[in-house]
């Protein structure tokens, strides 16, 4: 683990003397890793296909486009551990004020009645058979200024509070400051052996009720995600896969239903041309398979819905805010042949005078708008309370 003083010096130098940086902790690891974009701008990716055969730290939005590009931090700026991160920042002695150049946030405050109307529209479509599930999200800006606030203390607090999450901070002058602790793995693996997970359903964690069965609505919602992932893998020619039984997984103050899925890409020699056009002699390169798997899995029903195209179209037409990097994905892409990429949940964008929070809820035929609203409030409170507690 790195101490707060060294971490803050790293953040200060990287923010003022580079074109962007990312720092993260893998789940269960005390070792921080970082990427600093030293000699060029952070690369903007406007099409998913541009990630093929690439390496670096990737940050992708919900929908990649020219207006909302993915970011790729060059692997040449990789810092492997706390010692290298501390060494990078040791010689920095300049002034650093968090967010002193940040613009005023642009956000949409969706009132309850409007959200309830969106839910009713979604439920009607689901009951008509047009789709099975859709995930609707909200933004909330919480005002609060603290001239002494430093991102390092918040990042370390999140790591301590959520040790099994992917804890991250990234910054560029264009995107601003993003931080989070996401529990959901999208893709992890190397040498053709991979893992992913189906995570859905949310309730407060209570040790007295932790082992109780989940309501049918949440079980159905999680089954949608599991079935979708298995279907996508099978469509890619991957048949050698193993699924755990659905089980309750704690994520700090909440818990979810989780199915862990392991598989080998070694038998994926029959990937459809649309998924894998550049296989040589019928055998896929490992980094290309990484890309194809990301393209096939994102966005999952846990952040979008089913069928994916119908749900995504409904989201883009219904939600009035820009999700940006919320419900996108981020992490290590083909760094030393290792990929660790996570769905960007439980995140916030930081400003000098407050924080912009994001949360979503899965809408199915059995959804109740008020209950979905309260679930999102609970999810937002995870990040809000972390911000408040770290400042104490």
N, C-alpha and C positions, 0 to 999 in steps of 0.2 A: 504494500500500500504506500501511497505517496502522502506526505503531510501537506496541510493546507497552504503553508507559506511557499513551498516550492511549486505547488500546483498553481497558485495565484501568479507567481512570477512567470511561469510558463504561459499562462493565458494572457497576461499583460504583454509580453514580448510578441507572442504569436499574433495577437490582435493588431498590434501597432506596426509590426515589421514584416508581415506577410500578407498575402491576398486571401487568406482563409486558413482555418484549421479545424480539426476534429479530434476529440479525445474520448475514449470509451473504456468500459470494463466489460469483458465477456461474463456471462452468467456463471456464478460460482467462483470467479477468479478475483484475487486481490491485486493483480498486476494490471496497471493501466497501460494502454497503448495510445499512440497519437499519430496524427498525420499533419504536417505543416506544408502548405503550398508556398515554396520559397521563391522561385524565380519566374513564375508565370501566373496568369489568372487561373482560378479553378475552372476546369473545363465544364462547359454547359452541354448537356445531351438533350436533344429535342425529339429523338426517336429511340424507342427501346432497342432497335437493332444495332444502334451505335455502341451498345455495351458489349457486343459480342467480342470475344477474345481480348477483353480489357482487364486491367488489374488496378486496384486502388481501393479507396474508401468511397463507396457510392451512397448518395442520398437522393432518393427518387420520390416524386410527389404521387398523389393518388392517381392522376392521369398525366403522363409525360407529354408535353407539347412545347412549342416555342414560347408560349406565355408562361408555362410552368415547367421549366427544364429540370432534368436530373442534374446532379453535380457529381463530378468525379475528381477526387483529390488524388494526386499522383502518388504512387507507391514509393517513389524516390525520396519522399519526405517522411518515411516511416520512422517512428521512435518506438522501440520494442518494449520498454519497461520504465519503471519509476526513475531509475538512475539516469537513463538517457533523457527523459523528460526534464528532470531537475537540472541536468547539465546544460540543456538548451536554454533554460531561463536564468541560470545563475548570474550571468553578466548583465542582466537588465536592471537598470536603476532609474529609469525614467518615470514620469508621472502617468498614471492610468486611472481614468474615471470610467466606471462601467457605463456603456451605452450613451456616452456624451454626444455621439453623432447620430443616434437613432431617430428615425422619423416617427411621427404620430401614427399609431396603429390604425389600420383600416379593418373594421370588423362589422359583423352583422349580429345584432342582439335579437334573436328570435323569441318572441313572447310565447307563453304557453299555449294560448288559443290558436296561434298560427301553427305551432308544432303539432297540436292535436288534430288540426285539419289535415296536415300532411300525413299523419298516421292513418287517419280515416280513409284518405285517398289510396294509400298503400294497401291497407287491409281489404278494401273493395276490389282492387286489382288481384290481390292474392286469392281471395275467395272466388273470383271469376276464372281462375286458372291461368292468368297471364304471367304470374311469377310465383315463386314459393316463399321468397324472403327478400327483404331489402333492408339495408342499414342506413338509417337517417342520423345525421350528426348535427351538433350545435357548437357555436363559439360562445365564450363568455369572457369579457374583459373585467379584471378586478384591479381597481385603482389602488395604488400604494407606492409611495416613494421612500427610499432610504438611501441617503447619500453614501452610507458606509457599506452598502450591499456589495458583496463580491461573489461572482459565480462559483468560485472554487468551493466555498463552504456549502453551497447548495448541492453541487455535484457529489461531494463526499457524503453529505447527509443522505442523498438518494441511494448511494451505494450501500451505506450502512443499513438503511431501512428496507431496501429491496435487493438483498444479496443474490437472488436467483434470477434477477432481471438483467436485460442488456441496458446498461446505464450509459448515457452519452451526453455530450455537448458539442455542437458545431456552430461555427460562425463564418460568414462572409459578409462583406459590405452590402451585398445585394439582398441576401436572405435575412440578415440580422441574426439574433441569438436564439437558438433552439436547444432545448434540454428535455430529457425524459428518462423514463425507466420502463421499458416495454417488456411484458412477459411472453410475447408471442414470437416464436421462431418461424421464419419463412423457409430458410434453407441453410443447412450446415453440412459440410463434408469435404472430403479430399479423396483422391485416388479412386473415384467412382463409387464410394460408399457415402450415402447421404441420410440425413434425418430432416423431418419436418414435423409439424404438429397441427392438429385441429383443435382450436381453442374457442369456446363460445359459452354463453350463459354467464351471468354475473350475480353474485349475492354477497352481502357482508360476511366477512370471516368471523366465525364464532366457534371457539373450541368445543362448546356444548352441542352445537348443531352441525359440526363439520362432517360427520359421517352420515347425516340424514339424506334420504333420497332427494333428488332434484325434481322440481315440478315438471310436468309433461312438456310444457311450452319450451323450457330451457333444454330439455333432452332432445326435443325435435330440432331446435335451432342448432345444437352442436352436431347432430347427426347429418344435417345438411352440409356442414363444413367438411366432415369426414368423408362423406360420400363423394363430394365434389373433388377433393384432393385425390382420392383413389381413382375416380373416373379419369381425371387429367393424366395421372401417371400411367394408367392402363392404355389411354389413347396414345401416349408416347412410346408404347412398346415395353413398358416396364412392368413385369409381372412378378418379379422376385421382391416382394415387399412384405413387411411384418407390421401389424397394428397391435398396440396395447389395448386392453379393455378401457373404456371410458372411466376416468377417475377424477376426483376433485383435486384441483391444484391451487394452492394458496399463492396469492400475489399481494403481499402486504396486508392491507386492511380488507381486501376482497378476495374472492375465490371464484374459479371457473371450472367448467368441465373440460377435460383435456384427453385427447387420444394422440399418442406418440406414434409416428410412422417412420419406419426405417426401410431403406431400399437400396438396391445396387443398380447403377446405370450401365453395368457391364453387359446386360442382356438387352439394352435398348438399341439394338442394331436396326430395328424396323421403325424408327422414328419417322412420322409422316414428313413429307417434303416441306410442308408448311411450317413444321416445327423445327426441322433440322436439315436445311438444304445443303450444308457444306460438309457432310460426312464423307470421309475418304475411304474407298474400298469397303463401304458399309460399316466402318467403325468410327465412332464419334470421338473427337478430341475432348478431353475432360473439361477444358474451359468453355468449349462451345456447349457442352451439355449443361454446365452451370447456367449459361445464358438461356438456353431453351427451357430449363426447368423454371427459372425465374419468370420467364414470359408466360409459361403455362399456368403457374400457381398464382400470380398476381393479377388482379386483386382477388383474394379469397372471399368466400361468402361471409367470413367473419367481419369484413370491412365494407363489403359491397352488397352481395346477395346472389340469388339464383333465379333464373339463368343470369349469368354475369352481365351479358350485353343488355338485357332488358332492365336489370336492376341499376346498372351504371347509367343508362339513359334516363331512368326515372330520377336518380339522384341529381344528375346534372341539370335537369329541367326543374326540379323541385327546390333543392337547397339554394338559398340566396347568397351564401358565403362561398368563398374559395377555400377549399380544404388545404391547399398548398401541400406541405409535406406530411400533414396528418393523414394517417391511413395509407401512406406510401411505404417504402421500405428503405432500410439503411444498414450499412455494415461493411465488412471486409469481403471484397470480391477478388478471388484468385490471388491472394497475397501469400507468397511462398506455397502455392498450390492449395491453400486453405480458403474456404468460403464460409463466412458466418454472417448471415443476413437476416434481419428481423423486421417484422411489421411495426410501423411507427405508431404505437398506441401510447397512452399515458404520457403525453408530451405537452409542452407549453412553449410559447415564444415570449422571451423576456424583453422588457422595456424599462427605461429608467424610472418611469412612473407607474409601473404595473406589470401585469402578466396576462397574456391571452391564452385561455384554456380551450381545449377541444375534448369532446366526448361524443360517442355514438351509441345507438341501441338497435338491436336486431328486431325488425318488425316481421311478425308472422301472422297467420290467420287468428291465433289466439291472443294477440297483443292487446294490452290496455294502455291507451296513451298516457294516462297519469302515472302508471307504473313505469313506463319507459322513460318518462321525464325524470322521475325520481332516481332511476338507475343512472342516468347521465349526470345528475347532480352529485351522486355518490362518487362516480368516477372522477369528476372534476375536482372534488374535494381532496382526492389523493394528492394531486399536484399542488393545490392551493395550500394544504396543510404542511406539505414538505417545505414550501417556500417560507411559510411563517415560522416553522420550528427551526429551520436552519439559521434563521436570523437571530435566534435567542442567544 
